Amino acid sequence: MLRSAVFLTFIISLSLFGFENIFKYAEVKIGSTDDIRFLQKNNIDIDRTSLGSRGIPLDGKVTVYVTQEQYDLIESRGLSAKWTPLEVMDKLSYRNNVSIGDSMLIWQNRYPEICQRIQIGTSVQGRPLWVLKISDSVNVEEAEPEIKFVSTIHGDEVTGMEMEMFMIENILKGYQAENDTMRFIVDNTELYVMPLFNPDGNANNTRYNANGYDLNRNFPEGTYYDADSVNAALLPEIDAMIDFTSQHNFIMSTNYHGGALVANYLYDIDFGVSNYAYAACPDDPHVTWIAYNYSSRNAPMFASPYFNDGISNGSEWYQITGGMQDWNYRYHNVLDLTLEISETKWPSYTYIPGFWSNNRESMFWYISAVHKGIYGVVTDSSTALPLEAEIVIAGIDKIYSTDPDCGDYYRILKPGTYSMTVSASGYISQTIDNIVVTDNTGVFKEATEVNVQLVKDTGISDNDQIPTGITLEQNYPNPFNPGTKINFSLDHNEKMNLSVYDIKGDLISVLADREFSKGRHTVEFNAQDLSSGIYYYSLKNAPGKEISKKMLILK
């Protein structure tokens, strides 16, 4: 659904006579919440960067994007308003779409094995939409997490564009200099960087595309029950992003903006949630953790006088419809943050090195986050071929999927202990309990590896296919230090208790005590705090049937 007041006749005139932005910046003094409601009721586009936490206007005024007719309507209400044209500072010092494309081509030629320039589409006015891919074996799809950095969806918010170009330069030069961090990023990640999503808006000094549409208000983010598509003639930039994202299995993404200092996280809007109320996505504890980690490494953002710890839930700040952040998550399972990194939309270029200093550590931590949580490969137990499987973490009401080409999956999770169920059509589901996720400061890769082999569900009662009764397997590895896996199988749903005892029969730990579904299950046991010796693990059901086996901790 298009959310713009621009008519088709205007669109046609644009294509014939060139772009002229009919929406301009204005500042409106706000005396009460009724004034905000008046603007909303009349579809006045309020820049939420002029709002603090819970939509409170900063300094008693808001910035709006309005036509002359809308401006006259505001004044007829008796509100004090004035035009505030965007001040474009040092435009010639900033990069533009041509120089970005040229730089990407130079990097591709200089680092051909790890760097590739990609055109994912074309803007309204025919400008190429450039993305740079960085990865070892850049022409090969590998079992690695995919992450995309996107900036300047609003053409007049340029700080993020420069930050992403600086980031590219740091990675490529650091890789050549054999810097450990940059080597790890390139060798273990598929990174896609799009510094300028809205090249027409950037060339024309406006937030809108050349058809007069706000690209961050017209994504099919789900609350209108939209299909995952848009009118490609009016919104070719969004159409290209949808197609590009659909071809990949992105885990995380960024959406860099300017006008405020805050890390904004999911959701921007949700069903049944009122404006300024918290709208939690299923991964809320984890996206909050990601936002906090970005902000805490950016001193000015973290010290925000308007947002606690420099972070905000989007809906609690100010709801928007059609945002790229919510679309990424609802339609493609991508954890996306909207990162406002400059209180000025188009600052003097002399400030850019300072912004890089503020954001550099945050940006590289953000890349590292795709290597935190749980990851692995799901394969067929007989053929070892990768499977297109579903991944569900207990307590998180959202289904994630493996990459069907490689069978790899990545679940970004804050530190804790988790239970994960893996399923695929035609296979017996498997649940793995007690997966411990850690995050030690200074460690780049901290994810817990859990590879899963699924057994085909043939419907035949065969000990190798569907277990008869209860089967407890020998832990592996054994001996071990400090971690091992315990597998058991059930031929029906049943409540089971899995516990560990010492040689004297004293209880050491209850690893699981709950209802399990039919199939094979894996429980992880960490003996970090135990001394070497023989221990027992015991599997028992409610009627009292019990199976025990020995295991050896060897330190």
Secondary structure by P-SEA (a helix, b strand, c coil): cccccccaaaaaaaacccccccbbbbbbbbccaaaaaaaaaaccccccccccccccccccbbbbbbcaaaaaaaaaacbbbbbbccccccccccccaaaaaaaaaaaaaaccccbbbbbcccccccccbbbbbbcccccccccbbbbbbbccccccccaaaaaaaaaaaaaaaaaaaccaaaaaaaaccbbbbbccccaaaaaacccccccccccccccccccccccccccccccaaaaaaaaaaaaccccbbbbbbcccccccccccccccccccccccccaaaaaaaaaaaaaaaccccccccccccccccccccccccccaaaaaccccccccccccccccccccccaaaaaaaacaaaaaaaaacccccbbbbbbccccccccbbbbbcccccbbbbccccccbbbbbcccccbbbbbbcccbbbbbbccbbbbbccccccbbbbbbbbbbbcccccccccccccccccccccccccccbbbbbbbccbbbbbbbccccccccccccccccccccbbbbbbbcccccbbbbbbbbbccccccccccccccc
